[in-house]
Amino acid sequence: MRIVSGIQTTGNLHLGNYLGAIRQWVAMQDALQPGDDCLFFLADLHALTVTQDPNELARTTVEMAATLIAAGIDTDRAILFNQARVPEHSELAWLLGGTARMGWLNRMTQWKDKAGKNREGASVGLFTYPVLQAADVLLYRATHVPVGEDQKQHLELARDVATKFNTDFGVELFPLPEPLISAAAPRIMSLRDGSAKMSKSDPSDMSRINLIDDDDTIVAKLRKAKSDADVLPETMAGLAERPEARNLVTIYAALAGRGTDDVVAEFAGQGFGAFKPALADLTVATLGPIRDRLTQLLANRDEVAAELRKGADKARTLAAPTLRAAQEALGLQVA
């Protein structure tokens, strides 16, 4: 098994990012068997599809790496790097651009959503970045790619590109990567609105728990989190029409590694005056060590950057043979 996944180089990650993605990566790393590989990369090349402040991009890339390490990514067991340090990503993307079809890219939902009515003003990169995404996984001959609902279409495109390349040039270079979908990844909603996903773009900092928040801030945010006056029922079915209550129970269950029905059964008949302090204690106990480690890492960014360089060297060792084989298939390697 070879797992490959990338993450955006955004800063100021929150509880939703941790429970929805980062913790899943750590679990994948911890489940590795001898001969398996996990490659996790920071998608700084993908960030260039929209205008970026270069200094900000460099800063958030290091901060994202530090966050992943603080949350449990072990750079001795998993390969962690930023995409731009492995030029084979860009080189293979160009080669695959001759295989991918315009019609495939035109149908991509995220292109339609992000470009909107301003397609003429959108960057070429925004249109073609699914080809780079295909290169990201095919470069390492990935067998599995963790995907959420919004990324399934991109993985299908990668499989289409791999199939067409293999067929067109009579090779068996690229295996077809399978989706790795974790049923355990919860959808964490805003602390102020149970119908909206927790997001760093929300103007209210009270809507989210940032991974860098101190203990007192976490406690205060959860104390003020929107809930309701009713007691907790005996099963989750009783929270069907109570989105804020359901969200708080979901967070507790995810942090504790328990089922939501198990959690509501424990607190059945109790109100949020009792539930919120228990949730705050659990959240502080889980996130406190991550925050403390993150603070230490960000105090020495050069060490984090060195880890990324080390990971890039490992990634290039795996990437180079694939790129060369693709070049040979296309007649680009002249003896």
Salt bridges, closest charged atoms under 4 A:
ASP30 OD1 - ARG77 NH2 2.95
ASP37 OD2 - ARG2 NH2 3.04
GLU56 OE2 - ARG59 NH2 2.56
GLU63 OE2 - ARG59 NH1 2.58
GLU63 OE2 - ARG301 NH2 2.98
ASP74 OD2 - ARG77 NE 3.29
ASP76 OD1 - LYS310 NZ 3.61
GLU88 OE2 - ARG316 NH2 3.04
ASP136 OD2 - HIS46 NE2 2.75
ASP136 OD1 - HIS89 ND1 2.70
GLU149 OE2 - LYS152 NZ 3.15
ASP168 OD2 - LYS164 NZ 3.05
GLU178 OE2 - ARG159 NH1 3.53
ASP205 OD1 - ARG208 NH2 3.55
ASP205 OD2 - LYS221 NZ 2.90
ASP213 OD2 - LYS221 NZ 2.72
ASP215 OD1 - ARG291 NH1 2.75
ASP228 OD1 - ARG242 NH2 2.72
ASP262 OD2 - ARG258 NE 2.85
GLU266 OE1 - ARG258 NH2 2.78
ASP292 OD1 - ARG291 NH2 3.29
GLU307 OE1 - LYS310 NZ 3.08
GLU328 OE2 - ARG324 NE 3.33
